[in-house]
């Protein structure tokens, strides 16, 4: 299940975000969390399965759509389709089109391919 991020969940979110970066520099992670907490156009969602947060997806709402900047699944749960599921969940949460950032483009294309196959 996907949940909107709340400020009290910063350690969980930072832990998950650290999987996106080769070095989990605290200052980088904190600046990302600060955006989500301080800027209303930046929205973050956490994914929980069996009492554990195992993924997150987030980005910002712009004029052209919602750009996905952060998409991560805990390494122990990768390969299970959770990343694509997160994109589908996000699609239901935002009212505009989804746009991948360069960092999330590969998984976004995989999700689009799944969408094409499921609609046939």
N, C-alpha and C positions, 0 to 999 in steps of 0.2 A: 504494500500500500504506500502511496506517495503522500507526503505531508509538507505543508508550507513550513519553511524554516522559521524558527523563533530564536531570538537573541541568546537565550539560555542554552542553545545547542551548538555554540561556537566550537567547542572542543571536538564534538562529533564531526562537524562539518570540516574543520581544519584537518582532522585525522584522515578523512576521506579525500580531501583535496590534495593532501601530501602525496597520494598515489599518482597524481598527474604530473608531478615535477620530479626531476632526477635528484634534486636536493630539496628536502622539506624545510627550506628557509622560513623560519617563523615570521619574519617581517613581511615576506611576500604573501604568505597565507593570511596573516592578519589584515593586510591591505585589501585582499580580496573579500574577506568577511566584512570589513568596514564598509565596502561598497554596498554589499547586500543589506547591511543594517541601516545605512544612512541615506541611500538613494532609492526612492520609491519605484523608479523604472527598472531597477535591478531586483530580480526575484530568484529565490533559491528554494529547491524542493529536495527533501530527503526521502529515501526509499527504505522502508522497514519490512523485514521478513522474519517471522519467528522471533520477535522481541529484539532483533538486532538491526541497526542501521547499516545497510550494506552498499548503498549507492546514493548518488546525488546528481542533480541536473539543475543548471541555472544559467541565467544570462540577463540580457536587458531588452526592454521594449523600446524600439525606435520607430521612426516614421514608416519604414519599409516592412517592419515585422519584428518578431521576437528572435534575437540572435542568441543561439546557444553557445556560451563561452566555456562552460564547465560541465563535463559529463564523465563520471567515474563510477566504477563498480569495484568493490573490494576484490583484490586478486584471488581470493579463495572462492569467489563466485563468478568469475569470468568464464565466458563460453557457454553460459546458460540462457542467453537471450535477454538478460536483464537490461542491458544498455538500450536495446531497441524498445523494450517495454517502457523504459523511462521516457523515451521520446514520445511514444504513444500516449502516455499519461500526461505529459506536458502539453501535447496538442489539445487535450481536453480542458486544460487549465487556462490557456491563453486564447484570446479572441482573434489574433492575427496569424499570418503565415509564419512558419518556422524557417529560420535561416541558420545554417551552420557557420561557425567560425572555422578558420583553417585547422585549429586543434581538434574540432569535433566533426570535421567534414567526412572522414572515412566511415565512421559509424553511422552518420546521418545517411550516407549513400546506401549503406547496407539496409537501414531501416526503410528507405524509399523502395528498394528492390523488394523487400518483404511485402510492402504495401501493394506494389504492383501485382505480385503473385497471389496475394490473398483476395484481390478484387477480380481475378479472372475466373 
